[in-house]
Amino acid sequence: MPPGELLGMSQALGHRLRDGGFPAPSEVRKVGVLIVGGGISGLSAAWRLAKSGVDDFLVLEMESEAGGNSRAGQSPLVAYPWGAHYLPLPTREATAVRELLAELGVLQGNPAAEKPIYDERFLCATPQERVYRNGLWDEGLLPHRGIDAGERQQQELFHSRMEELKQARGRDGRRAFAMPMALSSSDPVWRDLDRIPFSQWLNDNGFMAPTLHWLANYACRDDYGTAYEQTSAWAGLHYFACRNGEAANAASDAVLTAPEGNAWLARGLAQKASGRILTDALVWRIEEGKSGAAVDVLFGAKTVRFEARQVIWAAPAFVLPRVWPAMPGDLKAAALAGDYSPWLTANLHLSDFPEERLGAPPAWDSVFYNSVGLGYVVATHQLIRRRLSGTVFTYYRALHDVSPAEGRRLLLETPREAWAEGILAELEGAHPDIRRLTTRLDVFRNGHAMRRPVPGSLWGGQRQLLADFRSPRLTLAHADLSGFSLFEEAQYRGVLAAERVMKRSS
């Protein structure tokens, strides 16, 4: 068994909210805008405030570093992700994403161009994806070896249907499935798809091919942490139909990535908040007043009270009822209405590339057909101009096969060695020498990785209540307001919250 650590979100600090017993404030500080949560939504709110000339703000982050699900690690060889690891080519609606990419020099030229030019260092090098099935690697995510003519025809029909849905619009003229999701059509013809699971939609539309059902299930597990029987059909179709971004120098299915996953995006946002991010900060009480809000924050063993004119809550929605005693009852119910997918990520440090089975060559993203895990991405794949003696594989697994509560219990109680043994056993089917080459294996746990888009959760009212909430002193901003966790959604909610705060202050 290779050495390593069992890492993860600071559950011990987070669980203090359940236990109480916090010390009284020993210090008072004043600030204009206090942003609670240093994930992508909180950093995006700070980014928008700073770009608009607002500098009287602070970002509070419970963890030891900002970035949320887009954090990364660093080895002597290469950086690697602990969570989110790619960004699809941004759609025309994702204006804030394009603005950020242009600011970072990754999108070159006019951010509003239909087909922008992207820095090739961030366009995923080919081959991009492959899937392991029946002892062979297939290029792409949809298996095609050993598939009969009928199933291949269904695959082609499904692809054509998704292309149609990318262009589909409701009676209000909006795209049926847009990114950000709040810009999607309000036409009931489309929103009613939220009432049924994605698996039912496939069956109702005659898509019976096993490989299509596997692909749909994989997509939901990968983006939402839920099986397709547990996922809203609207969310399932959104995965395939919302991504219509294009590039002048890449195919439409290309993605933007880096060795460290999406950490470069988090760093780009955080640049605007330089010196204004406070980590290891646990917010345990919020109280609204006539002229501002009092926010009590635990730093180590002492509490600091921040008196803020405005508060942006950019942490997960389910935490807010714990810290805001006066939270309205209907809003509290909405915040607690959803559950969260537990996730496991592991980084395997390898002394050399492992032995390969037959079929498609090594790719950035390698997926296993009908496997408990989601596969792995290769941190050194983008470094095609460098000769490296080793690499890092980042392995992903959503604990969708148990209840969220049971998944969190497993994450808390299962030792690293047990997780590592299961991961190595899974990978050695495709790479027989993976154990010998693994010099270190770290496991990262995330009990509340993302809000689960179960049927009825997106357009049934509760999520909308969170998204529409208005308060004189407190504004909500998190991907939870979209109902699922994607970079584009988190950024949109953070930017929107910042704009609302500035409008309220003007």
N, C-alpha and C positions, 0 to 999 in steps of 0.2 A: 504494500500500500504506500503510495507516494505521500510525502508530507504535505501539509496545507493547513488552512484555517477555516473555521466555520464563522462566516461573516453575515451581515444583514442589516436591515433597518434597526434603529435603536429601540427595540421593543421594551427593554427595561425602563427607559426614560418615558416612552409613550404610555406604558402601563401605569405610570405614577398618577396619571389623570384619573384612573379608577380608584386609587388608594387615598388621594387627598393628603391632608396634613402639610400644606405648604407654608413656609415661613412668611410672616408679614413683610410688606415692602420696606426696605431699608434705604431706598434711594428713589428719587423721582427725576425723570428726564422728560423734556418736551420735544415733540417732533411734529412736523406738518402732516405727513402721510406715513402710516406704519403698515407695512406689507407683511402679513403673517404667512410664511411658507416660501422657501427658496427653490422650489421646483421650477419647471418651465413656465407655468402661469405667473408665479410671483416674479421671476426674473423678467418676464415679458412686460409685466406692469411697470417694473422699475425702468426697463428699457424705454418704454413709451413716455413715462414721466420725464426722464432725463433728456430724451430727444426733443421734448417740448419746452425745455428750459426750467423744469421743476427740479430743484436740488435738495429741498427740505424733506427727505424721505429716508427711511431705513427698511431693510429687509431682515426679518427674523427667520432663522432656519433651525429646526430641532436637531438635525444631524450635524456631524462634524464638518460637513462641506455642503455647498449648494449643488443643485443639479437634479435632484429628485431621481426619476427613473432613467435619467441620461448621464449618470455618473460613470466614471471609468477608472481603471487601474493602470499601473505602469510597471513593467518589468525592465531589467537591463537591456532586453532585446527590443521590445515594442510595447506600445500602449494597447489596451483592450477594453471592451465595454463590460459594464455590469448590468446593463439593461438594454434600452432602446439602441438600435444599431443602424438604422437607415432612415432616409427621408425620400419619399417618392418625388418625382418632378412636380413642383407645385402647380396647382391649377390656377386658372385666371382669377378665381374668386379669392385665393389665398394671398391677398395683397401684402399682408404683413410679413408672411414668409418670404416672399420675393424681395421685399424691402430689406429684410435682414440679410438675405443672401447677397444682394447687391452691395450692401454696406461691408460685408466680409470679403468681397471680391470674388465670390464663387459664381454668382450670376453676373455676367459681363454685358454691359450695354443697358438698354432700356428695360427696367423691371416689368413693365407692362406689355412687353413684346409677346406676340402669340407663341413664338418659338425662340426663347432666349438662348444665348450661348453660355455654357457652363464650363468652369475650370475642369479640365480633364482629370486633374489629380483627385477630384471628388466624385467624378462619375465612376460607378462601380466597374472595375476591370472585368473583362470577359475571361472565362465563362462566369455567369452570374449565379446560376442555380443548377442543382441537380437533385435527383431523388433516387434512393437506393431501394430496389424491389427485386425479390427473387434472385439475390446474389449478383445483381448487375446494377450499374449506375445508368440512369437515363438523364439526358440533358433536359433542363426545365423542371417545373414542378408537377406537371401532369404526365404520368407514365404512359409510354407508347409502345414499349416492347411487349410482345405477346398479347396484344389487344386485338380482338376480332373486329371485323368491319363494322358491325353494328355499334359496338362501343365507341369505336373511333368516330363514327358518324355523330353519336351523341355528344362527344367531346367538341366536335366542330360546331354543332348546333348551340351548345352552351356558350362557346366563345362568341358566336354571332349574336346571341341574345344579350350577352353582357355589353357588347359593342353598341347594340341598339339602346340599352338602358343608359349608357354614357351620354347619349344624345337626347334621351327622353325628357320631356318637360310637362309640367302640370298646366292646368287651366289658368294659373296665375303667371305663366311665362317663365317660371323658375325651373332650373334643372331638378329632376326628380331626386337625384342623389348628389348633393354638392359638398364641397369641402372648403370652409367649415360647414358643419351639418345644419347650423341655424339658417343658412342661406338656401336650404333645400325647399322644394315646393311644399305648400300647405295643402295641396289637393288631397282630399280623402282617398282617392284612388290609390295614391302612393302611401300615405301615412297609415292606412289600414293594414298594410303589410306588417306593421309593428305588432299586430295582435297574434300572429302565428309564428311558430318556430321556423327557422331556415330549412330544416330537414323536411318539414311539411310542404314548403313552397317548392322544393325540388320535386317531390312526389306529385304534387298537384299539377305541375307543369310537364310531367312525363319524363323527367330526368332520373332514370333508374340505374345508370351505369355505376358500378362499384367505384371506379376510379374518380368519378365526379363527386360522389358522396364523400369519398376520402378527402378530396381536394377542398370541398366546402367545409368539412369538419376541421381539417388542418388550418384553413384560413381563420376560422373563428377561434380556435385554440391559440393561434399565433398572435392575433391582434387583440383579442378580448379575454383570453383565458377561460373560455367557455366552449363546451362541445356544441355542435350545430343544433342538436335537439334542445339546447338550453338558450339559444341565441335568437333574438328577434330577427325575423326574415328581413325587415328593413335594414337592420345592421349588417346582416350577412350579405345582402345585395350591395349595400353601401361600400363594403370592402372591394368589390369587383368593379362597381360602376362609377364611383366618385372620382377615381384617379384618371383624369384625362389630360394631365400636364404633358407638354411636349418640349423638345429641345431642338435647336438647329444642328447640333452636333452629337445627337444620341437618339436611340430608339425610344419610343414612348413608354416602354416598360422599364427603362433604366431607372436606377435609384442613385441617390447621393449618399456616400458613406465615407468613412475614414477608419483607420485602425482602431481608434478609441470609440467607435460607434458614434452616437449623437452628442458626445461630450463637447465636441468643437462648437456645436450650436449653443449649448448651455454657456460655454465660456464667452462666445460672441455676445450673447445677451448680457452676461454679467459684467462685461467691460464697462457698460454704462453705469453700473452701480458700484464701481470700484470704491472701496473704503466705506461703503454703506451697508455691507452684509454682515450680520452678526450671527455666528453659528453656535451650536450647543445651547440654543435658546428655546425653552419650553414655555409656551404661552398657556397659562392655566386659568386665567379669568379675564373676561371682557365685560365692561359696564359702560353703557351709553349714557351720556349726559347732554345737557342743553347745548353746550358749546364745543363738545368733543367726546372722546371716549377714553376711559382709563383701562390700560392693558397691563396685567401683572405677568411678569416673565421670570422664570427660574433660570438663573445662571449658576450652575454648581450648587452651592448651599445657600445662596441668597436670592431674594426676589427684588427685581427692579420694576417700579411702576412707570410706564410710559403714558404720558398725557398727549394724545394725538388729536388733531382736528378731524382726520379721516382715517379709517382703518380699511384695508383691503384684505379680506380673508381668502388667501390663495392656498390653503391647506385642504385636505380631503373633507368633504361635507360631513361625514359621520362624526368627526371630532368636534365640530362646532357646538352641538348641544351640551358637550361636557364643559365647555369654557364660557358659555354665554347663558347664564341662568334665566335672563329675561327673554330668551329667544321665543318668538311667537309660536304657538302650538302647531299651526298648520305647516309652518316652515320647518319646525323640528321634525314633524312626521315625514316630510319630504326628504329631509337630510338622512333620516334613518331608514327610508323605504328601500334603499338599494343595498346590496352586499358587494363584496370585493373579492377578486380572484387572487388566491395565493399562488406565488411563483417561486421557482427555484432556478438559479443560474449558477453555472460552474465554469471556471477557467482552468483549462488543462495546459500546462506549460510543457512543451515537447522539445526534446533535444534534436529531433529531426522529423521530417515529414513521415508519417506512417505508411506502411505497405498499402497498396491500392488494389481493389478488386477490378474486374473488367468493366468496360463500358465507358461512360463519359469521363473526361479528365477532371482533376480537382477543380472545385469552384469556390467562390466566396461563401455561398450558403449551401450546405449539404443537409438534405432532409431524409428521414427514414420513413418508409411507407409502413403504416399500421404499427407504429412504435409508440411507446409510452412518452418518449421525449419528442421535441420538435426539431432535433438536429443541432447543427453547430455552424458558426461562422468563423472564418479564418482571419485573424488580426493582420497577418502579413500579406494578405491577398492584394492590397492596394500598393504594396511596395515592390512592384514588378521590376523596378530598375535596380534593386539591391539584391545581392546574394547573401542570404541569411542562413545560419547553420541550424536554426530551429524555428519554432512558431508557437502561437497560442491559439487553441480552439476554445471558443466560447459556446457552451452548451446551454440549451434552454428547455425548460419543462414547465408547463402549466398544470397545476394539480386540479384538473377539471373533473377527474374521475371519482372524486369524493366531494362531500359538502364543503363549502368554504370554511366553516368552523372546524371540521375535521382536518382539512388541509393545513390550517394554521396550527392545530395541535401537533400534527406531524412535523411541521417545520420547527416547532419549539422543542420537541422531545427526541427527534431522530438524530443520532450522532453523525458527524461528518463522514466517518468511515463507512457507515451504511449507505449514505447517499453516493459516496465515491465508488463503492463496489458496484452499485447498480448502474451508474453511469459508464464505468469501464466495461462492464459485461455487455451493455447495450452497444457501445461503440466497437468492441472487438469483433462483432459479427462482420463488420465492413473493414476493419483495420486490425488484423490478428496480432500485431505487435504493439498495440497502443499502450499496454501496461508497461512494457519494457522502456518505451520512449518517454513516458510521462514522468517528469522530474518533480512536479508540484501540481496539486489539485486543490483549489480553493472553492468553497461552496458559499453562495450568497442567497439569503432567504428574504423574501418580501411577502409578508402576510396579507397586505392590503394593496396589491400592485395596481389594480385598476378597477373601476366601477364596472359591474357586469351588465351588459345590455340584454337582459332577459326579455321575453315577449311582454309587451305592454309597458315597458319602462321608459321608452323614448318619447312617445307622443301621447301618453296616457294622462298627463297632467302634473304628476309629482315633479318630474325633472323640469318641466316648464316653469313650475312655481319657483324652483331654485334659480333658474336662469332669469326670471322676470323680477325677482325680489328687489325692492328699493327701500333704503333706510337713509335717514339724514346723515348718519355717521359711519355706517358700515356697508361695504360693497363686496359682493361675492365674486370670486374669480378662481376657477379650477376646471380641469377637464371633466370633473364630475357634473358640471353644468351642461355638458354635452351628452353625458351618459356613457361615454367610453373614452379610453385614454389613448390619444394620438398627439404627436407634437403639434400639428396644425391646430387641433382643438384647444390644447392648453394655451398656446400662444394667443389665439383669438380671444379667449376668455380673459386672459391677463391684460391684453391691449384694450379690450372693451371696458374693463373695470377702470383702468387708468383714465380713459377718456371720459367716463362718467364722473369720476372724482374731480377731474379738472373742470368739467362743465359745471359741476355743483359748486366749485370754489370760485368760479368767475363772476 
